[in-house]
Amino acid sequence: GITLRRFLRYSAIGSSTFLLDLGILWLLIDAFHTHYLVAAAIGFLSAASLNYFLSRRWVFKESERTLLLGYLFFLKFSLLGVALTLGLMWLVVSLTSWHYALVRILVAGFVGMINYLANLYLNFRVAGKSL
């Protein structure tokens, strides 16, 4: 139904923008020797902004919020998401010898689901509305 279709569209966009996130992470760390947490924050926020505009157009197009107001709400949730991402990355990397990229991938699934639900119910307020 509507819920599954919306979730699948969001997942497709999220997967695509997450690849951008990982590319930025890798580039900043390996090419520019940026600290992994700084690189993760830059990658997350860059990909999240692209995610917003794609999601607004393809997933949450029936939102009643203006583009700017929706983006400001989206950024609020994204800042919470980046804080959670950085905290979990720091914790897992500090406690294990796992590679930063593996940890980033694991954290992405958890944070991505939280972001989807926050946008579905709080930002775009489209839960139950047709696509």
N, C-alpha and C positions, 0 to 999 in steps of 0.2 A: 503494500500500500504506500500511502504518502510518506509515512515515517521512514520506511525502509529505503524508498527512492531518495529522500532527502539525505539520509545518513550515507548512502552509497555515493551520492554526488559530493557531499562534504568530504568523505574519505578519499575520493579521487583527487580532489583539489588539495586536501591535506597531504596526501602522499607526494604529489608533484611539488608542492611548495616545501615539503620536508627535504626533498632531494636538493633543492636550492639551499636550504638551511645547512645541510651537510656539506655541500660544496663550498659555501662561504666559510664554514668551520674549518674544513681541511685547508683551504687556501690561506686563511689568516694564520693558522698555526704553522703549517709546513712551509709556506712561502715567506711569510712576514714575521714568524716567530712570536706571535701574539699569545698571551696567556690563554689557556683553554676556556676559562670562564668568561673572559672578555669576548673571545671569539664566539662562544656559544650565545652570549647575549646579543651580539650584533647579527649573527645568523638568524636567531629566533625572531627578533623584531623586524628584520628585513623580510623574511618569509611570511611572517604574520601579516604584514601590511599588504603584500600581494594576495595572500589568502583572503583578506577582508574583501578586496575589490572583486575577486573572482567569486567568492561565496555570495556576496551581495547580488551579483548578476545572475548566478546560476542556482543557488541553493535557497537563499532567503529573500528572493526578489519581491515577495509580497509584504515585506516589512513596511510599517507605517512611519518609521523614523526617516529623517532626511539623511542624505549621504554623509554629510559632515557629522551630524549628531551620532549616527550609527558608528562612524569611524572612531569618534571620541570614546564611546562606550566600549568598542572593540579594543581600543588601545588600553583602556582600564583593565579589561580582562587579560589582555596580552601581557601587561606588566605583572599581574599576579602570576600568569603562566611562566614568564621568564624568571621570576623570583623562585617559583617552585622548581623549575628546571635547573636553575643554578644551584639551589640548595640540595636537591637530590643528586645532581652530578658531583658536587663537592663531597657529599657524604659517601657515595658509593666509590668514587675514585680514591678518596682518602682511606677508606676501610678495606679496599681490595687492590689488586694490582691490575684490574681490568683497564683496557684501552679506553680513552675518552670517547671514541666514536661508538663503541659498543654500548657504553653507558648512555650516551646521548640517544641512541636508537631505543633502548629500553625505556628511558624516561619519556620519550616522545609519545608512546602509546598511551601512557597514563595521563599525561598533561593534555594530549589531544582530545581525549574523551571528556575531560573536565571542561575544556574550552568549547567543545561542541555543545554540551548541555547548557553551559552558561549563555552561549549565543542563541540557542534554540528557545530557551525559556525567558531569559532576562534581557538580552540586547535586542534581538529582532522580534521577539515575542510572536513567533509563527507556529509554535507547537499546535498541531491539529489542523492548521490551515492547508489548503491544497497548494500544490506547486504551480 
